[in-house]
């Protein structure tokens, strides 16, 4: 499995044509206490870098952009009642949704973990 | 941009790894461990706030003859010594220049506590309205203030500073000695919990702060938690829910206006009272965990009726809550509203204040 990041601080873990999407640990920390996650609808088709979901914290409301194009196959329903899971593990139990039909060619527009770490240093 | 002012506790906040941000011209702690954890600590234990940014003026003179009696929307000469009163400084149009508390220190002495961002302007306005301007001094720089708020605050204060604190009733204060300095301990606050505001010389604040933080029942809380706490009570925040374009009547705060006395802005309030306010305050609860925010639109049946002035996710209610100004027809209890901003949309219902009723405020 390969993991990539966007400049808007989403992550995507790709296994074949399936991908799991969330926001980065860095983003979760910057947002502070997460109070609400607007999950996408299952079956929704998204294009790379277009709005996928929304997230709110005690400080701000932000959009979550999809790191890849595809169709939403599954959402992390646990976030409805416990959005703080994103603070507890943004890149594990705080995942947002799974997308299928991923086109590998799009991954070239993303950063790998090392490149993302470098990118964060420059912010 | 003007340089940000720092309180005597800046180094302490930095040592505690606080997230610092500008507020009212000051560099202030927004959070330490996290806004929700600090909010909960205040509701359950005792939270300590750095409030040194607020302004204090000392009035020493004849309250009536020197003109202070007609400056605010409430009577200062009728405040008993040892008590404080909340109200407003208004402009000619009845708009709120500031909301403030006056502490009656003695027959001929009062302390006026004002918001940080408005301190300099308040001082100029109040002075200009006095018959004898020399009776008013800005003591903000030499006056420090920390708030200890939460259900455990009384026992903590009594243990550290003496039994005389046990019996201070709500909106009363005592003059006492803390760490060898003259201090005022007031049973007031901005959280809805039992709590105290402590005024003492600014040079002593760090010592008091550190002493209280050694107590395991006390944790520091920043302005982020303070905003959630006050909003759950429906308390107005100057700059959001009150400003120079908003009158106390519009803001639903007429109980802090005494129409039986003279004050600047009174004629405008009389007119508003006769004609009815074009906008009124509304409190609403969102159906979901979504948070309304300042300047979001308020709609009723698809028609824009007003604007959100304060909003947040309420940890105690587990839903979004907000205050706003709307056309009078949209403010009746139970009215369904839609809160909207770009792609964000949420359904809400008009409710009574306070949002949160479980606080220890009067215990």
Contacts between the chains, C-beta under 8 A, distances in Angstrom:
chain1	res1	chain2	res2	distance
A	32	B	31	6.8
A	32	B	34	6.6
A	32	B	35	6.0
A	32	B	224	7.7
A	33	B	34	5.5
A	33	B	35	5.5
A	33	B	36	4.3
A	33	B	37	7.9
A	35	B	36	7.9
A	35	B	289	5.8
A	35	B	291	6.4
A	35	B	313	3.9
A	36	B	288	7.1
A	36	B	289	4.1
A	36	B	290	5.4
A	36	B	291	6.9
A	36	B	313	6.7
A	38	B	290	7.8
A	51	B	343	7.4
A	54	B	343	7.4
A	54	B	344	7.1
A	56	B	289	7.7
A	56	B	290	6.5
A	56	B	291	5.5
A	56	B	313	6.9
A	58	B	35	4.4
A	58	B	36	6.4
A	58	B	224	6.2
A	58	B	228	7.1
A	58	B	291	8.0
A	58	B	312	7.0
A	58	B	313	6.4
A	59	B	35	7.6
A	59	B	224	7.2
A	61	B	291	7.0
A	61	B	293	6.9
A	61	B	344	6.2
A	63	B	343	7.6
A	83	B	289	7.0
